[in-house]
Amino acid sequence: MDSNFINASEKKLFKISNNQKTAILASRIEIENGNFHKNEDVISEMREWLKNKKM
């Protein structure tokens, strides 16, 4: 991989709104408190739900 690309990517900045900042902070708190589901669990639950829907 081209190291110039990596260096350029690292310097890119994004502007976010106050609402976005608040949402990010709230999400971080939820994660710290364990209020999340693992991706694998969500996919497994979704597949089970879809399997039952077909019946």
mmCIF entry with sequence, helices, sheets and N, C-alpha, C, O atoms, coordinates in Angstrom:
data_MODEL
# 
_entry.id   MODEL 
# 
_entity.id                         1 
_entity.type                       polymer 
_entity.pdbx_number_of_molecules   1 
# 
_entity_poly.entity_id                      1 
_entity_poly.type                           'polypeptide(L)' 
_entity_poly.nstd_linkage                   no 
_entity_poly.nstd_monomer                   no 
_entity_poly.pdbx_seq_one_letter_code       MDSNFINASEKKLFKISNNQKTAILASRIEIENGNFHKNEDVISEMREWLKNKKM 
_entity_poly.pdbx_seq_one_letter_code_can   MDSNFINASEKKLFKISNNQKTAILASRIEIENGNFHKNEDVISEMREWLKNKKM 
_entity_poly.pdbx_strand_id                 A 
# 
loop_
_entity_poly_seq.entity_id 
_entity_poly_seq.num 
_entity_poly_seq.mon_id 
_entity_poly_seq.hetero 
1 1  MET n 
1 2  ASP n 
1 3  SER n 
1 4  ASN n 
1 5  PHE n 
1 6  ILE n 
1 7  ASN n 
1 8  ALA n 
1 9  SER n 
1 10 GLU n 
1 11 LYS n 
1 12 LYS n 
1 13 LEU n 
1 14 PHE n 
1 15 LYS n 
1 16 ILE n 
1 17 SER n 
1 18 ASN n 
1 19 ASN n 
1 20 GLN n 
1 21 LYS n 
1 22 THR n 
1 23 ALA n 
1 24 ILE n 
1 25 LEU n 
1 26 ALA n 
1 27 SER n 
1 28 ARG n 
1 29 ILE n 
1 30 GLU n 
1 31 ILE n 
1 32 GLU n 
1 33 ASN n 
1 34 GLY n 
1 35 ASN n 
1 36 PHE n 
1 37 HIS n 
1 38 LYS n 
1 39 ASN n 
1 40 GLU n 
1 41 ASP n 
1 42 VAL n 
1 43 ILE n 
1 44 SER n 
1 45 GLU n 
1 46 MET n 
1 47 ARG n 
1 48 GLU n 
1 49 TRP n 
1 50 LEU n 
1 51 LYS n 
1 52 ASN n 
1 53 LYS n 
1 54 LYS n 
1 55 MET n 
# 
_struct_asym.id          A 
_struct_asym.entity_id   1 
# 
loop_
_struct_conf.conf_type_id 
_struct_conf.id 
_struct_conf.pdbx_PDB_helix_id 
_struct_conf.beg_label_comp_id 
_struct_conf.beg_label_asym_id 
_struct_conf.beg_label_seq_id 
_struct_conf.pdbx_beg_PDB_ins_code 
_struct_conf.end_label_comp_id 
_struct_conf.end_label_asym_id 
_struct_conf.end_label_seq_id 
_struct_conf.pdbx_end_PDB_ins_code 
_struct_conf.beg_auth_comp_id 
_struct_conf.beg_auth_asym_id 
_struct_conf.beg_auth_seq_id 
_struct_conf.end_auth_comp_id 
_struct_conf.end_auth_asym_id 
_struct_conf.end_auth_seq_id 
_struct_conf.pdbx_PDB_helix_class 
_struct_conf.details 
_struct_conf.pdbx_PDB_helix_length 
HELX_P HELX_P1 AA1 SER A 3  ? GLU A 10 ? SER A 3  GLU A 10 1 ? 8  
HELX_P HELX_P2 AA2 ASN A 18 ? GLU A 32 ? ASN A 18 GLU A 32 1 ? 15 
HELX_P HELX_P3 AA3 ASN A 39 ? LYS A 54 ? ASN A 39 LYS A 54 1 ? 16 
# 
_struct_conf_type.id          HELX_P 
_struct_conf_type.criteria    ? 
_struct_conf_type.reference   ? 
# 
loop_
_atom_site.group_PDB 
_atom_site.id 
_atom_site.type_symbol 
_atom_site.label_atom_id 
_atom_site.label_alt_id 
_atom_site.label_comp_id 
_atom_site.label_asym_id 
_atom_site.label_entity_id 
_atom_site.label_seq_id 
_atom_site.pdbx_PDB_ins_code 
_atom_site.Cartn_x 
_atom_site.Cartn_y 
_atom_site.Cartn_z 
_atom_site.occupancy 
_atom_site.B_iso_or_equiv 
_atom_site.pdbx_formal_charge 
_atom_site.auth_seq_id 
_atom_site.auth_comp_id 
_atom_site.auth_asym_id 
_atom_site.auth_atom_id 
_atom_site.pdbx_PDB_model_num 
ATOM 1   N N  . MET A 1 1  ? 0.851   -1.194  0.000  1.00 0.00 ? 1  MET A N  1 
ATOM 2   C CA . MET A 1 1  ? 0.000   0.000   0.000  1.00 0.00 ? 1  MET A CA 1 
ATOM 3   C C  . MET A 1 1  ? 0.888   1.245   0.000  1.00 0.00 ? 1  MET A C  1 
ATOM 4   O O  . MET A 1 1  ? 1.932   1.271   0.650  1.00 0.00 ? 1  MET A O  1 
ATOM 5   N N  . ASP A 1 2  ? 0.482   2.231   -0.702 1.00 0.00 ? 2  ASP A N  1 
ATOM 6   C CA . ASP A 1 2  ? 1.235   3.473   -0.834 1.00 0.00 ? 2  ASP A CA 1 
ATOM 7   C C  . ASP A 1 2  ? 1.191   4.252   0.475  1.00 0.00 ? 2  ASP A C  1 
ATOM 8   O O  . ASP A 1 2  ? 0.112   4.624   0.936  1.00 0.00 ? 2  ASP A O  1 
ATOM 9   N N  . SER A 1 3  ? 2.347   4.502   1.078  1.00 0.00 ? 3  SER A N  1 
ATOM 10  C CA . SER A 1 3  ? 2.387   5.216   2.360  1.00 0.00 ? 3  SER A CA 1 
ATOM 11  C C  . SER A 1 3  ? 1.926   6.662   2.228  1.00 0.00 ? 3  SER A C  1 
ATOM 12  O O  . SER A 1 3  ? 1.455   7.241   3.207  1.00 0.00 ? 3  SER A O  1 
ATOM 13  N N  . ASN A 1 4  ? 2.049   7.265   1.036  1.00 0.00 ? 4  ASN A N  1 
ATOM 14  C CA . ASN A 1 4  ? 1.546   8.624   0.843  1.00 0.00 ? 4  ASN A CA 1 
ATOM 15  C C  . ASN A 1 4  ? 0.029   8.670   0.985  1.00 0.00 ? 4  ASN A C  1 
ATOM 16  O O  . ASN A 1 4  ? -0.527  9.638   1.503  1.00 0.00 ? 4  ASN A O  1 
ATOM 17  N N  . PHE A 1 5  ? -0.637  7.607   0.516  1.00 0.00 ? 5  PHE A N  1 
ATOM 18  C CA . PHE A 1 5  ? -2.092  7.529   0.652  1.00 0.00 ? 5  PHE A CA 1 
ATOM 19  C C  . PHE A 1 5  ? -2.476  7.466   2.131  1.00 0.00 ? 5  PHE A C  1 
ATOM 20  O O  . PHE A 1 5  ? -3.407  8.146   2.564  1.00 0.00 ? 5  PHE A O  1 
ATOM 21  N N  . ILE A 1 6  ? -1.765  6.656   2.896  1.00 0.00 ? 6  ILE A N  1 
ATOM 22  C CA . ILE A 1 6  ? -2.052  6.529   4.333  1.00 0.00 ? 6  ILE A CA 1 
ATOM 23  C C  . ILE A 1 6  ? -1.857  7.880   5.016  1.00 0.00 ? 6  ILE A C  1 
ATOM 24  O O  . ILE A 1 6  ? -2.707  8.303   5.800  1.00 0.00 ? 6  ILE A O  1 
ATOM 25  N N  . ASN A 1 7  ? -0.770  8.547   4.733  1.00 0.00 ? 7  ASN A N  1 
ATOM 26  C CA . ASN A 1 7  ? -0.499  9.841   5.364  1.00 0.00 ? 7  ASN A CA 1 
ATOM 27  C C  . ASN A 1 7  ? -1.558  10.872  4.985  1.00 0.00 ? 7  ASN A C  1 
ATOM 28  O O  . ASN A 1 7  ? -1.980  11.663  5.829  1.00 0.00 ? 7  ASN A O  1 
ATOM 29  N N  . ALA A 1 8  ? -1.979  10.870  3.758  1.00 0.00 ? 8  ALA A N  1 
ATOM 30  C CA . ALA A 1 8  ? -3.001  11.818  3.321  1.00 0.00 ? 8  ALA A CA 1 
ATOM 31  C C  . ALA A 1 8  ? -4.323  11.509  3.996  1.00 0.00 ? 8  ALA A C  1 
ATOM 32  O O  . ALA A 1 8  ? -5.045  12.428  4.383  1.00 0.00 ? 8  ALA A O  1 
ATOM 33  N N  . SER A 1 9  ? -4.657  10.235  4.145  1.00 0.00 ? 9  SER A N  1 
ATOM 34  C CA . SER A 1 9  ? -5.921  9.844   4.760  1.00 0.00 ? 9  SER A CA 1 
ATOM 35  C C  . SER A 1 9  ? -5.976  10.247  6.226  1.00 0.00 ? 9  SER A C  1 
ATOM 36  O O  . SER A 1 9  ? -7.027  10.653  6.721  1.00 0.00 ? 9  SER A O  1 
ATOM 37  N N  . GLU A 1 10 ? -4.868  10.140  6.909  1.00 0.00 ? 10 GLU A N  1 
ATOM 38  C CA . GLU A 1 10 ? -4.823  10.457  8.328  1.00 0.00 ? 10 GLU A CA 1 
ATOM 39  C C  . GLU A 1 10 ? -5.022  11.942  8.597  1.00 0.00 ? 10 GLU A C  1 
ATOM 40  O O  . GLU A 1 10 ? -5.437  12.316  9.694  1.00 0.00 ? 10 GLU A O  1 
ATOM 41  N N  . LYS A 1 11 ? -4.739  12.781  7.635  1.00 0.00 ? 11 LYS A N  1 
ATOM 42  C CA . LYS A 1 11 ? -4.827  14.227  7.832  1.00 0.00 ? 11 LYS A CA 1 
ATOM 43  C C  . LYS A 1 11 ? -6.198  14.794  7.468  1.00 0.00 ? 11 LYS A C  1 
ATOM 44  O O  . LYS A 1 11 ? -6.466  15.971  7.709  1.00 0.00 ? 11 LYS A O  1 
ATOM 45  N N  . LYS A 1 12 ? -7.060  13.970  6.894  1.00 0.00 ? 12 LYS A N  1 
ATOM 46  C CA . LYS A 1 12 ? -8.367  14.445  6.475  1.00 0.00 ? 12 LYS A CA 1 
ATOM 47  C C  . LYS A 1 12 ? -9.231  14.737  7.713  1.00 0.00 ? 12 LYS A C  1 
ATOM 48  O O  . LYS A 1 12 ? -9.313  13.915  8.626  1.00 0.00 ? 12 LYS A O  1 
ATOM 49  N N  . LEU A 1 13 ? -9.864  15.893  7.733  1.00 0.00 ? 13 LEU A N  1 
ATOM 50  C CA . LEU A 1 13 ? -10.699 16.296  8.853  1.00 0.00 ? 13 LEU A CA 1 
ATOM 51  C C  . LEU A 1 13 ? -12.161 16.331  8.445  1.00 0.00 ? 13 LEU A C  1 
ATOM 52  O O  . LEU A 1 13 ? -12.488 16.582  7.285  1.00 0.00 ? 13 LEU A O  1 
ATOM 53  N N  . PHE A 1 14 ? -13.023 16.081  9.395  1.00 0.00 ? 14 PHE A N  1 
ATOM 54  C CA . PHE A 1 14 ? -14.456 16.110  9.144  1.00 0.00 ? 14 PHE A CA 1 
ATOM 55  C C  . PHE A 1 14 ? -15.100 17.092  10.102 1.00 0.00 ? 14 PHE A C  1 
ATOM 56  O O  . PHE A 1 14 ? -14.741 17.146  11.278 1.00 0.00 ? 14 PHE A O  1 
ATOM 57  N N  . LYS A 1 15 ? -16.037 17.858  9.609  1.00 0.00 ? 15 LYS A N  1 
ATOM 58  C CA . LYS A 1 15 ? -16.802 18.755  10.468 1.00 0.00 ? 15 LYS A CA 1 
ATOM 59  C C  . LYS A 1 15 ? -18.114 18.065  10.800 1.00 0.00 ? 15 LYS A C  1 
ATOM 60  O O  . LYS A 1 15 ? -18.793 17.533  9.921  1.00 0.00 ? 15 LYS A O  1 
ATOM 61  N N  . ILE A 1 16 ? -18.461 18.082  12.080 1.00 0.00 ? 16 ILE A N  1 
ATOM 62  C CA . ILE A 1 16 ? -19.730 17.499  12.497 1.00 0.00 ? 16 ILE A CA 1 
ATOM 63  C C  . ILE A 1 16 ? -20.519 18.540  13.280 1.00 0.00 ? 16 ILE A C  1 
ATOM 64  O O  . ILE A 1 16 ? -19.957 19.455  13.881 1.00 0.00 ? 16 ILE A O  1 
ATOM 65  N N  . SER A 1 17 ? -21.828 18.373  13.254 1.00 0.00 ? 17 SER A N  1 
ATOM 66  C CA . SER A 1 17 ? -22.706 19.326  13.933 1.00 0.00 ? 17 SER A CA 1 
ATOM 67  C C  . SER A 1 17 ? -22.736 19.029  15.432 1.00 0.00 ? 17 SER A C  1 
ATOM 68  O O  . SER A 1 17 ? -22.257 17.989  15.882 1.00 0.00 ? 17 SER A O  1 
ATOM 69  N N  . ASN A 1 18 ? -23.306 19.956  16.191 1.00 0.00 ? 18 ASN A N  1 
ATOM 70  C CA . ASN A 1 18 ? -23.455 19.745  17.633 1.00 0.00 ? 18 ASN A CA 1 
ATOM 71  C C  . ASN A 1 18 ? -24.350 18.545  17.916 1.00 0.00 ? 18 ASN A C  1 
ATOM 72  O O  . ASN A 1 18 ? -24.105 17.801  18.865 1.00 0.00 ? 18 ASN A O  1 
ATOM 73  N N  . ASN A 1 19 ? -25.393 18.348  17.095 1.00 0.00 ? 19 ASN A N  1 
ATOM 74  C CA . ASN A 1 19 ? -26.264 17.183  17.266 1.00 0.00 ? 19 ASN A CA 1 
ATOM 75  C C  . ASN A 1 19 ? -25.488 15.890  17.056 1.00 0.00 ? 19 ASN A C  1 
ATOM 76  O O  . ASN A 1 19 ? -25.684 14.917  17.785 1.00 0.00 ? 19 ASN A O  1 
ATOM 77  N N  . GLN A 1 20 ? -24.615 15.882  16.068 1.00 0.00 ? 20 GLN A N  1 
ATOM 78  C CA . GLN A 1 20 ? -23.802 14.692  15.813 1.00 0.00 ? 20 GLN A CA 1 
ATOM 79  C C  . GLN A 1 20 ? -22.836 14.442  16.974 1.00 0.00 ? 20 GLN A C  1 
ATOM 80  O O  . GLN A 1 20 ? -22.644 13.299  17.388 1.00 0.00 ? 20 GLN A O  1 
ATOM 81  N N  . LYS A 1 21 ? -22.234 15.502  17.491 1.00 0.00 ? 21 LYS A N  1 
ATOM 82  C CA . LYS A 1 21 ? -21.330 15.361  18.637 1.00 0.00 ? 21 LYS A CA 1 
ATOM 83  C C  . LYS A 1 21 ? -22.071 14.774  19.834 1.00 0.00 ? 21 LYS A C  1 
ATOM 84  O O  . LYS A 1 21 ? -21.563 13.882  20.513 1.00 0.00 ? 21 LYS A O  1 
ATOM 85  N N  . THR A 1 22 ? -23.274 15.282  20.087 1.00 0.00 ? 22 THR A N  1 
ATOM 86  C CA . THR A 1 22 ? -24.081 14.790  21.201 1.00 0.00 ? 22 THR A CA 1 
ATOM 87  C C  . THR A 1 22 ? -24.426 13.324  21.012 1.00 0.00 ? 22 THR A C  1 
ATOM 88  O O  . THR A 1 22 ? -24.357 12.543  21.961 1.00 0.00 ? 22 THR A O  1 
ATOM 89  N N  . ALA A 1 23 ? -24.798 12.942  19.796 1.00 0.00 ? 23 ALA A N  1 
ATOM 90  C CA . ALA A 1 23 ? -25.147 11.546  19.509 1.00 0.00 ? 23 ALA A CA 1 
ATOM 91  C C  . ALA A 1 23 ? -23.943 10.627  19.684 1.00 0.00 ? 23 ALA A C  1 
ATOM 92  O O  . ALA A 1 23 ? -24.075 9.515   20.197 1.00 0.00 ? 23 ALA A O  1 
ATOM 93  N N  . ILE A 1 24 ? -22.787 11.084  19.265 1.00 0.00 ? 24 ILE A N  1 
ATOM 94  C CA . ILE A 1 24 ? -21.562 10.287  19.418 1.00 0.00 ? 24 ILE A CA 1 
ATOM 95  C C  . ILE A 1 24 ? -21.239 10.096  20.888 1.00 0.00 ? 24 ILE A C  1 
ATOM 96  O O  . ILE A 1 24 ? -20.924 8.984   21.314 1.00 0.00 ? 24 ILE A O  1 
ATOM 97  N N  . LEU A 1 25 ? -21.312 11.156  21.660 1.00 0.00 ? 25 LEU A N  1 
ATOM 98  C CA . LEU A 1 25 ? -21.028 11.053  23.096 1.00 0.00 ? 25 LEU A CA 1 
ATOM 99  C C  . LEU A 1 25 ? -22.022 10.126  23.785 1.00 0.00 ? 25 LEU A C  1 
ATOM 100 O O  . LEU A 1 25 ? -21.630 9.309   24.617 1.00 0.00 ? 25 LEU A O  1 
ATOM 101 N N  . ALA A 1 26 ? -23.300 10.245  23.448 1.00 0.00 ? 26 ALA A N  1 
ATOM 102 C CA . ALA A 1 26 ? -24.335 9.378   24.042 1.00 0.00 ? 26 ALA A CA 1 
ATOM 103 C C  . ALA A 1 26 ? -24.069 7.916   23.665 1.00 0.00 ? 26 ALA A C  1 
ATOM 104 O O  . ALA A 1 26 ? -24.217 7.023   24.500 1.00 0.00 ? 26 ALA A O  1 
ATOM 105 N N  . SER A 1 27 ? -23.685 7.678   22.434 1.00 0.00 ? 27 SER A N  1 
ATOM 106 C CA . SER A 1 27 ? -23.388 6.314   21.994 1.00 0.00 ? 27 SER A CA 1 
ATOM 107 C C  . SER A 1 27 ? -22.194 5.734   22.725 1.00 0.00 ? 27 SER A C  1 
ATOM 108 O O  . SER A 1 27 ? -22.198 4.559   23.094 1.00 0.00 ? 27 SER A O  1 
ATOM 109 N N  . ARG A 1 28 ? -21.186 6.540   22.935 1.00 0.00 ? 28 ARG A N  1 
ATOM 110 C CA . ARG A 1 28 ? -20.002 6.071   23.663 1.00 0.00 ? 28 ARG A CA 1 
ATOM 111 C C  . ARG A 1 28 ? -20.370 5.680   25.097 1.00 0.00 ? 28 ARG A C  1 
ATOM 112 O O  . ARG A 1 28 ? -19.872 4.684   25.623 1.00 0.00 ? 28 ARG A O  1 
ATOM 113 N N  . ILE A 1 29 ? -21.235 6.461   25.717 1.00 0.00 ? 29 ILE A N  1 
ATOM 114 C CA . ILE A 1 29 ? -21.680 6.154   27.081 1.00 0.00 ? 29 ILE A CA 1 
ATOM 115 C C  . ILE A 1 29 ? -22.459 4.844   27.095 1.00 0.00 ? 29 ILE A C  1 
ATOM 116 O O  . ILE A 1 29 ? -22.268 4.017   27.987 1.00 0.00 ? 29 ILE A O  1 
ATOM 117 N N  . GLU A 1 30 ? -23.333 4.651   26.114 1.00 0.00 ? 30 GLU A N  1 
ATOM 118 C CA . GLU A 1 30 ? -24.093 3.405   26.036 1.00 0.00 ? 30 GLU A CA 1 
ATOM 119 C C  . GLU A 1 30 ? -23.159 2.204   25.884 1.00 0.00 ? 30 GLU A C  1 
ATOM 120 O O  . GLU A 1 30 ? -23.362 1.174   26.528 1.00 0.00 ? 30 GLU A O  1 
ATOM 121 N N  . ILE A 1 31 ? -22.150 2.330   25.046 1.00 0.00 ? 31 ILE A N  1 
ATOM 122 C CA . ILE A 1 31 ? -21.187 1.241   24.848 1.00 0.00 ? 31 ILE A CA 1 
ATOM 123 C C  . ILE A 1 31 ? -20.433 0.968   26.144 1.00 0.00 ? 31 ILE A C  1 
ATOM 124 O O  . ILE A 1 31 ? -20.264 -0.188  26.531 1.00 0.00 ? 31 ILE A O  1 
ATOM 125 N N  . GLU A 1 32 ? -19.980 2.025   26.818 1.00 0.00 ? 32 GLU A N  1 
ATOM 126 C CA . GLU A 1 32 ? -19.269 1.860   28.087 1.00 0.00 ? 32 GLU A CA 1 
ATOM 127 C C  . GLU A 1 32 ? -20.138 1.154   29.124 1.00 0.00 ? 32 GLU A C  1 
ATOM 128 O O  . GLU A 1 32 ? -19.625 0.414   29.962 1.00 0.00 ? 32 GLU A O  1 
ATOM 129 N N  . ASN A 1 33 ? -21.450 1.378   29.072 1.00 0.00 ? 33 ASN A N  1 
ATOM 130 C CA . ASN A 1 33 ? -22.378 0.759   30.017 1.00 0.00 ? 33 ASN A CA 1 
ATOM 131 C C  . ASN A 1 33 ? -22.838 -0.625  29.565 1.00 0.00 ? 33 ASN A C  1 
ATOM 132 O O  . ASN A 1 33 ? -23.655 -1.257  30.235 1.00 0.00 ? 33 ASN A O  1 
ATOM 133 N N  . GLY A 1 34 ? -22.322 -1.093  28.441 1.00 0.00 ? 34 GLY A N  1 
ATOM 134 C CA . GLY A 1 34 ? -22.659 -2.428  27.957 1.00 0.00 ? 34 GLY A CA 1 
ATOM 135 C C  . GLY A 1 34 ? -23.977 -2.505  27.214 1.00 0.00 ? 34 GLY A C  1 
ATOM 136 O O  . GLY A 1 34 ? -24.499 -3.599  26.999 1.00 0.00 ? 34 GLY A O  1 
ATOM 137 N N  . ASN A 1 35 ? -24.525 -1.369  26.818 1.00 0.00 ? 35 ASN A N  1 
ATOM 138 C CA . ASN A 1 35 ? -25.808 -1.337  26.107 1.00 0.00 ? 35 ASN A CA 1 
ATOM 139 C C  . ASN A 1 35 ? -25.594 -1.450  24.602 1.00 0.00 ? 35 ASN A C  1 
ATOM 140 O O  . ASN A 1 35 ? -25.781 -0.488  23.858 1.00 0.00 ? 35 ASN A O  1 
ATOM 141 N N  . PHE A 1 36 ? -25.200 -2.642  24.172 1.00 0.00 ? 36 PHE A N  1 
ATOM 142 C CA . PHE A 1 36 ? -25.005 -2.898  22.757 1.00 0.00 ? 36 PHE A CA 1 
ATOM 143 C C  . PHE A 1 36 ? -25.115 -4.397  22.513 1.00 0.00 ? 36 PHE A C  1 
ATOM 144 O O  . PHE A 1 36 ? -25.105 -5.187  23.457 1.00 0.00 ? 36 PHE A O  1 
ATOM 145 N N  . HIS A 1 37 ? -25.220 -4.785  21.255 1.00 0.00 ? 37 HIS A N  1 
ATOM 146 C CA . HIS A 1 37 ? -25.269 -6.188  20.860 1.00 0.00 ? 37 HIS A CA 1 
ATOM 147 C C  . HIS A 1 37 ? -24.133 -6.455  19.890 1.00 0.00 ? 37 HIS A C  1 
ATOM 148 O O  . HIS A 1 37 ? -23.813 -5.616  19.048 1.00 0.00 ? 37 HIS A O  1 
ATOM 149 N N  . LYS A 1 38 ? -23.531 -7.617  20.010 1.00 0.00 ? 38 LYS A N  1 
ATOM 150 C CA . LYS A 1 38 ? -22.491 -8.008  19.067 1.00 0.00 ? 38 LYS A CA 1 
ATOM 151 C C  . LYS A 1 38 ? -23.114 -8.229  17.691 1.00 0.00 ? 38 LYS A C  1 
ATOM 152 O O  . LYS A 1 38 ? -24.236 -8.725  17.581 1.00 0.00 ? 38 LYS A O  1 
ATOM 153 N N  . ASN A 1 39 ? -22.387 -7.862  16.655 1.00 0.00 ? 39 ASN A N  1 
ATOM 154 C CA . ASN A 1 39 ? -22.860 -8.000  15.285 1.00 0.00 ? 39 ASN A CA 1 
ATOM 155 C C  . ASN A 1 39 ? -23.292 -9.442  14.992 1.00 0.00 ? 39 ASN A C  1 
ATOM 156 O O  . ASN A 1 39 ? -24.327 -9.668  14.364 1.00 0.00 ? 39 ASN A O  1 
ATOM 157 N N  . GLU A 1 40 ? -22.499 -10.407 15.447 1.00 0.00 ? 40 GLU A N  1 
ATOM 158 C CA . GLU A 1 40 ? -22.799 -11.817 15.203 1.00 0.00 ? 40 GLU A CA 1 
ATOM 159 C C  . GLU A 1 40 ? -24.140 -12.205 15.829 1.00 0.00 ? 40 GLU A C  1 
ATOM 160 O O  . GLU A 1 40 ? -24.904 -12.968 15.237 1.00 0.00 ? 40 GLU A O  1 
ATOM 161 N N  . ASP A 1 41 ? -24.426 -11.685 17.019 1.00 0.00 ? 41 ASP A N  1 
ATOM 162 C CA . ASP A 1 41 ? -25.688 -11.994 17.696 1.00 0.00 ? 41 ASP A CA 1 
ATOM 163 C C  . ASP A 1 41 ? -26.879 -11.410 16.944 1.00 0.00 ? 41 ASP A C  1 
ATOM 164 O O  . ASP A 1 41 ? -27.922 -12.051 16.817 1.00 0.00 ? 41 ASP A O  1 
ATOM 165 N N  . VAL A 1 42 ? -26.715 -10.205 16.456 1.00 0.00 ? 42 VAL A N  1 
ATOM 166 C CA . VAL A 1 42 ? -27.798 -9.556  15.702 1.00 0.00 ? 42 VAL A CA 1 
ATOM 167 C C  . VAL A 1 42 ? -28.093 -10.329 14.422 1.00 0.00 ? 42 VAL A C  1 
ATOM 168 O O  . VAL A 1 42 ? -29.255 -10.565 14.090 1.00 0.00 ? 42 VAL A O  1 
ATOM 169 N N  . ILE A 1 43 ? -27.047 -10.721 13.706 1.00 0.00 ? 43 ILE A N  1 
ATOM 170 C CA . ILE A 1 43 ? -27.232 -11.475 12.466 1.00 0.00 ? 43 ILE A CA 1 
ATOM 171 C C  . ILE A 1 43 ? -27.892 -12.817 12.750 1.00 0.00 ? 43 ILE A C  1 
ATOM 172 O O  . ILE A 1 43 ? -28.800 -13.227 12.028 1.00 0.00 ? 43 ILE A O  1 
ATOM 173 N N  . SER A 1 44 ? -27.447 -13.495 13.787 1.00 0.00 ? 44 SER A N  1 
ATOM 174 C CA . SER A 1 44 ? -28.030 -14.784 14.156 1.00 0.00 ? 44 SER A CA 1 
ATOM 175 C C  . SER A 1 44 ? -29.508 -14.640 14.494 1.00 0.00 ? 44 SER A C  1 
ATOM 176 O O  . SER A 1 44 ? -30.332 -15.439 14.048 1.00 0.00 ? 44 SER A O  1 
ATOM 177 N N  . GLU A 1 45 ? -29.841 -13.624 15.282 1.00 0.00 ? 45 GLU A N  1 
ATOM 178 C CA . GLU A 1 45 ? -31.240 -13.379 15.642 1.00 0.00 ? 45 GLU A CA 1 
ATOM 179 C C  . GLU A 1 45 ? -32.078 -13.045 14.404 1.00 0.00 ? 45 GLU A C  1 
ATOM 180 O O  . GLU A 1 45 ? -33.212 -13.507 14.275 1.00 0.00 ? 45 GLU A O  1 
ATOM 181 N N  . MET A 1 46 ? -31.523 -12.255 13.509 1.00 0.00 ? 46 MET A N  1 
ATOM 182 C CA . MET A 1 46 ? -32.235 -11.888 12.291 1.00 0.00 ? 46 MET A CA 1 
ATOM 183 C C  . MET A 1 46 ? -32.504 -13.120 11.428 1.00 0.00 ? 46 MET A C  1 
ATOM 184 O O  . MET A 1 46 ? -33.603 -13.279 10.897 1.00 0.00 ? 46 MET A O  1 
ATOM 185 N N  . ARG A 1 47 ? -31.502 -13.994 11.288 1.00 0.00 ? 47 ARG A N  1 
ATOM 186 C CA . ARG A 1 47 ? -31.678 -15.212 10.491 1.00 0.00 ? 47 ARG A CA 1 
ATOM 187 C C  . ARG A 1 47 ? -32.751 -16.107 11.103 1.00 0.00 ? 47 ARG A C  1 
ATOM 188 O O  . ARG A 1 47 ? -33.567 -16.680 10.381 1.00 0.00 ? 47 ARG A O  1 
ATOM 189 N N  . GLU A 1 48 ? -32.755 -16.229 12.413 1.00 0.00 ? 48 GLU A N  1 
ATOM 190 C CA . GLU A 1 48 ? -33.766 -17.034 13.089 1.00 0.00 ? 48 GLU A CA 1 
ATOM 191 C C  . GLU A 1 48 ? -35.151 -16.448 12.872 1.00 0.00 ? 48 GLU A C  1 
ATOM 192 O O  . GLU A 1 48 ? -36.108 -17.180 12.622 1.00 0.00 ? 48 GLU A O  1 
ATOM 193 N N  . TRP A 1 49 ? -35.256 -15.145 12.965 1.00 0.00 ? 49 TRP A N  1 
ATOM 194 C CA . TRP A 1 49 ? -36.529 -14.464 12.739 1.00 0.00 ? 49 TRP A CA 1 
ATOM 195 C C  . TRP A 1 49 ? -37.026 -14.692 11.310 1.00 0.00 ? 49 TRP A C  1 
ATOM 196 O O  . TRP A 1 49 ? -38.204 -14.979 11.096 1.00 0.00 ? 49 TRP A O  1 
ATOM 197 N N  . LEU A 1 50 ? -36.121 -14.560 10.336 1.00 0.00 ? 50 LEU A N  1 
ATOM 198 C CA . LEU A 1 50 ? -36.493 -14.760 8.934  1.00 0.00 ? 50 LEU A CA 1 
ATOM 199 C C  . LEU A 1 50 ? -36.899 -16.212 8.678  1.00 0.00 ? 50 LEU A C  1 
ATOM 200 O O  . LEU A 1 50 ? -37.835 -16.479 7.925  1.00 0.00 ? 50 LEU A O  1 
ATOM 201 N N  . LYS A 1 51 ? -36.192 -17.140 9.307  1.00 0.00 ? 51 LYS A N  1 
ATOM 202 C CA . LYS A 1 51 ? -36.510 -18.552 9.150  1.00 0.00 ? 51 LYS A CA 1 
ATOM 203 C C  . LYS A 1 51 ? -37.926 -18.835 9.668  1.00 0.00 ? 51 LYS A C  1 
ATOM 204 O O  . LYS A 1 51 ? -38.678 -19.577 9.036  1.00 0.00 ? 51 LYS A O  1 
ATOM 205 N N  . ASN A 1 52 ? -38.285 -18.257 10.799 1.00 0.00 ? 52 ASN A N  1 
ATOM 206 C CA . ASN A 1 52 ? -39.606 -18.449 11.381 1.00 0.00 ? 52 ASN A CA 1 
ATOM 207 C C  . ASN A 1 52 ? -40.695 -17.741 10.571 1.00 0.00 ? 52 ASN A C  1 
ATOM 208 O O  . ASN A 1 52 ? -41.837 -18.199 10.532 1.00 0.00 ? 52 ASN A O  1 
ATOM 209 N N  . LYS A 1 53 ? -40.344 -16.630 9.930  1.00 0.00 ? 53 LYS A N  1 
ATOM 210 C CA . LYS A 1 53 ? -41.310 -15.879 9.110  1.00 0.00 ? 53 LYS A CA 1 
ATOM 211 C C  . LYS A 1 53 ? -41.740 -16.688 7.891  1.00 0.00 ? 53 LYS A C  1 
ATOM 212 O O  . LYS A 1 53 ? -42.883 -16.573 7.449  1.00 0.00 ? 53 LYS A O  1 
ATOM 213 N N  . LYS A 1 54 ? -40.847 -17.500 7.345  1.00 0.00 ? 54 LYS A N  1 
ATOM 214 C CA . LYS A 1 54 ? -41.130 -18.274 6.138  1.00 0.00 ? 54 LYS A CA 1 
ATOM 215 C C  . LYS A 1 54 ? -42.126 -19.400 6.414  1.00 0.00 ? 54 LYS A C  1 
ATOM 216 O O  . LYS A 1 54 ? -42.790 -19.876 5.493  1.00 0.00 ? 54 LYS A O  1 
ATOM 217 N N  . MET A 1 55 ? -42.235 -19.822 7.652  1.00 0.00 ? 55 MET A N  1 
ATOM 218 C CA . MET A 1 55 ? -43.115 -20.960 7.996  1.00 0.00 ? 55 MET A CA 1 
ATOM 219 C C  . MET A 1 55 ? -44.555 -20.579 7.988  1.00 0.00 ? 55 MET A C  1 
ATOM 220 O O  . MET A 1 55 ? -45.417 -21.417 8.255  1.00 0.00 ? 55 MET A O  1 
# 
